[in-house]
Amino acid sequence: MKLFRKKYKFNRESLQYEEVKFSFKRFLARMIPYTISSVIFGAVIMFLYIVVFESPEEKILRSENEYLEKNFKEMSRRLEQSDSLLNEMAKRDNYIYRSLFEQDTIPCTIRNAGTGGSDVYSKYDGYETSDLVKSVAKKLDRIESKMNVQSMSYVTILDEIKHREKISSSLPVFQPIRPGDLTSIGSYFGYRMHPVLHFLRMHTGIDMNAATGTPVYAAGDGVVVTADGNNHGYGNMVEIDHKVDGLSSRYAHLSKILVKKGQYVKRGELIGKVGSTGMSTGPHLHYEVLIDGKQVNPLRYMITPTADEYKAMIEAANYTGVSFD
Ligand SMILES: [Zn+2]
C-alpha cells in the first residue's frame, strides 16, 4: 500500500481528470486537527486512569504508609503505658524508698523535665504523619528523662543502704560471750561496791562471768587500737575503734589476746580468751562501750539472743551488787 495515493481533480475546462500535485502545506493543514484531537483524547484517558486507578508502586506505598501509621499508633499507646508505669515507680520511689532512707523526695518538675524546646521536633515536620511521629518522639524523650532520674535516685538509695550497712555492722551490738558460755552477769554498768577497794564507785562496764579460756568475740567491725597487758587494773585488754559515731569497745582481764594492734576485725571475730588478769577476783570479761573515750552503758547497744534474756539483763541492771571489776 502506498503511503500517499495519487489524487485527481476534474478540470471543467479541459473536461479531464488531472493529477493533483502533493503539497506538504495542505497535508499539514489536514493532519494537525487530527493530531491535536488525538493528543487531547489520549491525555483525557490518561488523566482518568490516574484519577480512578493507582499504579502498582502507588498501591505498595499506600499500603506501607497504612502499615507504618497503624504500628506507630500502637507503639504510641504502649509508650503511654510505660510512662504510667514509670509514674507509679516514681511515686513508690518518693514516698516509700526515699522516705524509708530519709532522702528528700524528687519534685515532679525534675522528674518530668523534657528535653529541649519544640525546635527539637521540627525535623519531623512536613509530612502527613508528622504529628504522629512527633508525639512518639516526645513520649520517648519523656520516658528516657524519667528513667534517668529514677536510675540516679536508685544509685543514691543504694549508697545510703551501703553506708547504713557499714554503720550497722560497725555498731557494737554483738554479745562478746556466747550465751551458752555465759554463766551469769556479775555486775552491770553503774555505781557498785568495789570488790577490792571496798567503796562505792562507778563500774564502767558489764562483768560477764565465764570460765577461763572462754572465747571472746568482737561486738562490731572495727580496728584494734589496744591489744596488750599494759592497762593497769584492766590486765590484758583489747580495745576496738568502731569508726562510727566515736564508738569503741573494750574487753578486759583476758587470759589470752588473739589479735594485734592495727588489725581490722569483723563482728563476731574471736579476739581473745576470758581470764582474770589485772585487778580481778575471778575469771570474767569486763566489757565496756565508749563514745569519744567516755564509757556508756553497753546495754544501749548490745543485742542478746532472746528477748527474755535481754529483759532479764535490763532488770538485773538496776541491782546494785558487788562488781568483779
Ligand atoms: Zn568490771
Boltz pocket constraint, residues with backbone or C-beta under 6 A from the ligand:
constraints:
  - pocket:
      binder: B
      contacts: [[A, 187], [A, 203], [A, 205], [A, 206], [A, 207], [A, 285], [A, 286], [A, 287], [A, 323], [A, 324], [A, 325]]
      max_distance: 6.0
